Amino acid sequence: MTRSRPIATPYGNGRLDVHPARAASVRLVLSHGAGNGVEARDLAALAASLPRHGVSVALFEQPWRVAGKRIASPPATLDVGLEAAVRSLRSPTPLVVGGRSAGARSAARSATRLGAVGCVALAFPLHPPGRPDKTRVDELTASGVPTLVVQGERDPMGLPEEFPEDTDLAVVPAADHGLRVPKGAPLSQAEALDLVVEAVLEWLVREVTGNP
């Protein structure tokens, strides 16, 4: 059963939707990007699937989104919101932070400070569309913890081949920045989301829980 509650921040109230797992071995806190909220297809798929595999998933909706605004607040405010969400979850289980797009950037910036043991970056915006010279690779590599990047094959904000060679990378064939696949792709949208869930779960088992 999903548990929702407001999260107070200096920039207004956010909202945390917790999808608990029985006997959770890890807790995964995810935030959304600048274009949508926690209803994003990849976040929703992870929240629906991972709890039955022992992973509690908490989706954090930033205050700007809860307030109904259309434009995301500055990056530093996203980090403050994510920290407030994490601090509200009192649990001895290992913490992994993550998110999609702007939320992935925030998680990478915040992981070490929040005491996370890992970071999941969905559709990491390596650069603005068409501007590979404006790279954000330093944000990603400075996470300080094992980091998984799940990237669409056609993401204009960072093609898989643009990431450093040592990146722990899971590629979703034919997918764009929203991890959406077009008609005629070699896999369906449902199969693409299954791939996302499988990649994240396999990585969590390998890097965090150590249990098959």
N, C-alpha and C positions, 0 to 999 in steps of 0.2 A: 504494500500500500504506500502510495506517495505521500510524503509529509511536506507541506509547504509552510514557510514562515518568513516574516519580514526580517531583513538584516539591516540594522542601522549603520550608516556611514556618514562622514562629514558632508557628503554630497547628496544626502537623501537616503531613503530606504531602498535597498535592493530586495531581492526575493531568492530564497534558497528552496529548491525542490529536491528532497532527499528520497532516493529510491534504495531502500535498505536491503541488505543481503543477510540471510541467516548465517551466523558464525562467519562473519566477513573476515577475510584474510588481508584485505587492502581496501582503502577508501580512495576514490577517484573524484576529485573536485574539478569540474569543467565550467568554463564561462564561454560566452558566445562572441560573435564578431560584430562588426559595425553595421552590417546590413540586415541583421535579423536577430532574434532572441534565442531562447533555449529550445524553441520548437524546430530549430534547424535539423535537417534530416539525419545528419551523422550523430549529433548529440542525442536526439530522440532514440536512435537505434541502439546506441551504447547504453542509455538508461533503461531501455526495455529488455536488453539481453544479458548484460553483465551480472546483475544481481543474482541470477540463478547459478552463476559460476563462482559465487563467493566474493564478488566485488560490489561494495556499496558505492553507488554513484550519486553525487550531489551536483545539480545543475544550478549555477548562480546567474541570475538575471541582474545586470547592472542597473543602478538607480536611474540613469538616463532613459533606459528602456521602460522600466516600471512607470516612470513619470509620463510616458507616452511621447517622448521627444523623438524626432527623426534623425537627428545628428548625434553621433557618439561624443561623449565627453573626452577630454584630453587623456593621453596614455597614462599619465601619473595617477589620475583618478581611478582608472581601471585597476591599477595595482592595489590601491587603497581598498577598493571594494572587494577584490579577491581576498585580500588579507583578512578583512572583517568576516567574510564567509568562512574561511578556514578556521579562524579563531573561535567561531561559534560551534564548531564540531569537536566535541571532546571525546576522543577515542584513542586507545593505545595502539590501534592498528596502523601499519605504515601508510603514509600519505603520499599520493601521487597527484600533482596538479597538472592541469592542461586546459585546452580550449581550442576553439577554431578561429583562424585568421587573427584579428586583433586580440582575441582571448588567448591564442597560442603565444603571441608575443608577450602578453602580460604574464602568462605562466612561466615562460622562460626567464623573464626578468626577475620574477619573485621566488622561484623554486628554492633556492638556497636559503634565503631569508626566512621562508616559511617552514623550513625543516623538512621539505619533501625529499623523498628518496628517488623520485623519478618525475619525468615530464612527458606529457603526450601532446604533440603539436599537430593539430588537424588543419590542413590547408594553410601551412605557414606562409605568410605574405613576404617572401624573400625580398621583394622589391615592388614598387608601384608598377601597374601594367605598362609595358613598353619602356621601362626605365631600369634595366639591369645594373646601371651604374650607381643607382641609389640603393645599394645592397644593405640588408639588415642582418647579414650573416653573423655579425658579432653578437647580436642579441641571442641568437640561437646557440652559438657555441659557448656563450658565457653562462649558460644555465647552471653549470656546476654539478649536474646530476645526469645519470643516463637519460637520454631523450630519444623518443620515437617520433619521427615525422611521417604522417600519412598524407600523401600528396596525390592530387589528380594528375593524370598523364598530360592533360591539356591546360593546366592551370596557368593563366597569363601572369600571375603574380609570383611565379616560381616553378619552372619546369623541373622535373626530377633531375635531369642532367646538370642543372645549374647549382645543385647543392654540393658541398664538399664531399669528396670520395668516401670519407669515413663516416658519413651520416648514416644512422640507423633508419632506413627509409623503406616504407611500404607504399607501393605505387598502385593506384586504382586506375585500371585501363580505361581510356577514353573520357575520364571524368574531368570536369572543369573545377573552378575554385570552390563552387558549392558542392563538389563531389556529385554533381548531377551528370548522368550519362545520356547521350542523345539516342533517339530511335535509330536502329541499325547498328548500335554498338555491339561488340562481341559478348557483352553481358548485359543483363537487365538491371534496372535500378535496384531492385531487391537484392540481386546477386552482388552488386557493388557495395551495398550497405553490409551485407553478410561478410564481405571481404574486409571491410573496415573493422567490424566487430572481431573477426577472427584474428586480424593482425594485432589489434590492441590486446586482446586476451592472451595470445601467445607471448607477446612481449612482456606483459605483466607477470606471467608465470615464469618466464626466463629471467627477468631482471629483478623482480621484487619478491614474489612469494616462494619461488623455488619448488612449488608443488605441481605435479602433473594434473 
